[in-house]
Amino acid sequence: ADGRTVKLKPELRDYVNLSDAVDAVIACLRYQGSEHVFNIGSGRLVSMYEISAITHRLVGRPCPEVPETGPPSHRAALDSRLAWAELGWEPH
């Protein structure tokens, strides 16, 4: 709302809903098993362009954007199968 332009990079990332992340943390705190590290992710790659479109829809207005062109510079999806198996956690 301050008039600044948002740069949209051609990246694909694994975004997690905040309530899913909180559920994962609670599951970790209750966990009594032998594993010590869990990946927590949705397993779904989402582009910055998709995030921008969702934000525009929720806020009710677009913000100034400058899309950067080229192939995705970053692709990262987490494998959360261990968390699903050990914690009984999965994203919704």
N, C-alpha and C positions, 0 to 999 in steps of 0.2 A: 504494500500500500504506500510505500515511500517513493515510488516511481523508478526504482532501479530496474535494470534489465537482468533477466536470468539467462545464463548460458546453459543450453541443453547439449550435453555431450552424447555422442552415439555409444552409450554404454549399456550393458545389460547386467543387472545385479539381482541378487536374491533379497528381496525386502520381506520383513516379517511384521505382521500386525502386532501392535503394542500389547494387546490383551493376550495374544498367543505367546509372546516373549515373557510376559509376567507369569503365565501358566507354566512355562518351561522352567523358569527360575524357582518357582514354588515346588515343582516336581523334583528339581535337583536338590533343594534343601531337605526334602523328605526322603530322598534316595538312600538306601542302606547297602547297595551293592559295591562291587569292587572297581568299577570303572571310575575314572577321574576327569575325563574330558568328553564333552558332548558338543557336537555341532547343532546349532539351533537355526533352522532356516525353513523357508517355505518349499524349497526345491524347485521353485518356478522363477525363471529369469524374466525380469520386467525392465522395459526400457525407460529411460528418463522421460521420453515423450509420453508414455502411458501414465507415468506419475504426474506429469504436468496436466494432462487431460483430466485426470481424477481430481486434482487440486482445483482446477478451474471450475469443474462441476460442483464441488463441495462449497467453494467460496462464493460462487455465483458470478464470477467475472474473471476474464483472463488477465494475466500480467504480461508485461512486455518480455518477449523471448528472442533470443538469437540462437538458432540451431547451428551447431557445428557439424560440418559434413565429414564424410569418410566412414571407413568401417569401424565397428565397435572397437574401442581401445581397451575395454575391460569386460571380461565375462566371468562371473563368479556365482556359482550355485553351490550351496552347501549340501552335503550328504548327511541327512539327519536320521538315517535308519537306526543307528545305535540308540539315539534318544527315544525313538519310537519303540524299540524293542525293550530297552532297559527301564525307561521312565514311564512308558505308556503314554507318552506325549506325542501329539501330532498337531500340525497347524490346521485351523478351520477355514 
